[in-house]
């Protein structure tokens, strides 16, 4: 039993070291929130854009979880007072793979998610927009832990 426990601890340590080495060597997955235009007036529509940058050899799961229960991508952004939604998030094209069912993934590259919002009349700025993007990155060999990226930008008035 002791040998089994030591083997499990060693395997976990090796997986952690491998994950840390790959994350440093291959570059990090990043996400950035931007708005267009940045300077707005009350009553004006704004396009929010989240650019998800995935370096090779990584991929992240889209709006479906992986076949082994990997975390699907999740955008969590509550609009501040004075803002209203015009559209839901529009997700970029994904690759479909079949792992017993259709799974949507984003491979290496930049992927832009878009949403229209509107500044309500009478609002004074600046307006801070904040949210998070939750994902799980995988290579063909293994998957890393679930990660959360904080997103923020500011609209000027």
N, C-alpha and C positions, 0 to 999 in steps of 0.2 A: 504494500500500500504506500509506503514511504517513497519507493522508487517511482510509482505512478504520479504521486504529488509533485515530486521534484521534476519529472518529465513535463508535467503540465505547466509548472512555473517557468521552466526553461523555454518551452514553446511559446508561451505568452510573452516572455521577455524578448525572444527573437522576433516575433511578429511586431512588437512595439518598436524595436530598433529598425526593422525593415521599413515600417510605415514612416518613421521619422526620417530615415535616410532618403527614401523615395520622395517624400514631401519636400525636402530641402533640395535634392538633386534635380527633380523634374519641374520645380516651380509650383507655386500655390495656385489653387483655384481662387479666383477673385470675382467680386460682383460690385458694380457701382450703380448708384441711382443718379439720374440726371433728369432735368426738366427742360422742355423747349416750348415756348421761350422761357428764359430765366426771369426776365423782368415782365411783369403782367399788370393788368388793370382789373378792377372789380368787374365781374361779369364775363371775363375772358376764359376761353378753354385753354388747357395746357396738356401737352403729351408728356407723361412720365415714361421713362425708359430705364429698364434695368439691363445692364450688359453683363452677362455671365461669361467669364473667360475661363476656358478649360484647356489646360496644356496636355499634350500627349505624354504619356500613354493613357491618361485618365478618361473616364466618361462619368456622367451623372445620370440618374434616372429622372425622367420627365414627370408627367402627370400619372404615371403608373408605378407601383413599387416593383422591385426586382422579384424574380421567381423564388428567391430565398428570403423574401421579406425585407429587402433593402429599402431604405427610406426614399420615398418619392419626393421630388422637389416641391417646396412649399413657399409661397410668398405671403407674408403677413404684414399688411400695411393698413392701418386705420387712418382715415383722413382726419385732419384736425378740424376744429370748428371753423366754419367759414368756407369749407371746400365741399363739393359734392361730386359724386361719381357720374360720369357720362357713359362709360363703358367698363366692362370687365377687362381683366388682363388678357391680351392677345399673345399667345405663346408662339414662338418661332417654330419653323418646321423641325421635326425630330426624325431620328432613324427608328424604324420599327424592327425589333428582333423577336424571335419566337422562342420562349422558354417554357413551353407548356401552354402559354397564352401570349398574346401580343404585349410586348413591353416597349415603352418609348424611352429612348436614351438620347443624350446630347454628347457627342464625341468632341474631340479636341477642336477648338475654335472659339469664336465669339458668337454668342446667342443673345438676341435682343428681345426682351419682353416689353410690350407697350400697353399703356392704359391712358384713356382720356379722362381728365377731371376738369372741373370748372370752379373758378373763384366766385363765390356768391357776391351779389351787390352789397356795397357798404362795408366790405372787409378792408381793414387796414393791414399793411405788412410791416415787416417781413413775415412770411409764413414758413415754418419749419415742417418738413416732411420727413418722417422716420418710419422704418420698418425692419424686417429681417427676412433673410432667405435661408431656408434650411435644406440641406442636401446630404447625400452620401456619395463619395467618390470611390470608383473602383477601377482597377486595371484588369486585364484578362486573368491575372493570377489571384488577386484578392481584393477585398474591400476595406477601406479605412473606416474610422468611426463617423457617426453622424456629426456634421459641423453646422454652425450657424454663423452667418455673416450679417453684421449690423449695416443698415443702409440709411443714408441721410442726405438731404439736399435742402436748399432754401430758395424760396421764391422772393424776389424783390418787387416792391410796388412803387 
